[in-house]
Amino acid sequence: MHKILKYTLYDLSRSRWTYFYFGFYLLFTGALLALSGEVSKVVISLMNVILILCPLIATMFGIMYYYNSREFVELLLAQPIRRTDIFIGQYLGVAISLSLSLLLGIGLPFLAYGLLRSAEIWNFFTLIGNGVLLSFIFAGLAFWIALSHDNKIKGFGIAILVWLFFAVIYDGLFLLLLLYFRDYPLEGLSLGLSVLNPIDLSRILVLLKLDISVLMGYTGAVFQKFFGAWLGIGLSVLGLLMWILVPGLSMRRIANRKDF
């Protein structure tokens, strides 16, 4: 697994899309810092970008890398190498590569702006941590989908639909549910439904850490009411870690059973 991970990282380090992803965050963050001049405002602005862009890019990178390296994987499968080592190694390589691009692209402008002397340093780490967790979650979902579907077009379609569901459709359905059953107590249900969406969990985690009551929304307010800020943050992180674990275990199960 270690050797496959190193090869995947080396392979992605030569990809122009990796540099484009890094360059986008570098220029965008630098522009926001130059225009705003306040680290706290830039963190809030980047939150909205990361919550949408990180899942999308991780999904597309994961699905593309799996299908494009299919012949190489078939060659590896003919060798005395465990299947789980191959796919988990590739998955970790993609997720780590995206996380490093995110960390360097956002971190370098903040460091140049004096982040280490700023009171917002822990809010910055919360933002970056969310981006890293979302990268691992959606790269895992992408590999899970790709392993489950040999047809490339079908795999791409399902991956885009999964991202669209979590990023857009889920919130719309959730609001309709709250509106339709507004006469009933829905606090417990809203907590359970929030855990089922990693993007919502990430948003709640950042807002609880920043303590922005105006932007909390219904689910963030419920989290703060029931658990408080710090316990809510801990539960959000635990939920996101579970979202990393479940696709990883599913990939392992499919890889061991699938007849390639």
Secondary structure as GFF3:
##gff-version 3
##sequence-region A 1 260
A	DSSP	alpha_helix	2	13	.	.	.	ID=ss1
A	DSSP	alpha_helix	16	36	.	.	.	ID=ss2
A	DSSP	alpha_helix	39	68	.	.	.	ID=ss3
A	DSSP	alpha_helix	70	77	.	.	.	ID=ss4
A	DSSP	alpha_helix	83	112	.	.	.	ID=ss5
A	DSSP	three_ten_helix	115	117	.	.	.	ID=ss6
A	DSSP	alpha_helix	121	148	.	.	.	ID=ss7
A	DSSP	alpha_helix	152	164	.	.	.	ID=ss8
A	DSSP	pi_helix	165	169	.	.	.	ID=ss9
A	DSSP	alpha_helix	170	180	.	.	.	ID=ss10
A	DSSP	alpha_helix	187	195	.	.	.	ID=ss11
A	DSSP	alpha_helix	198	210	.	.	.	ID=ss12
A	DSSP	three_ten_helix	213	215	.	.	.	ID=ss13
A	DSSP	alpha_helix	217	257	.	.	.	ID=ss14
###
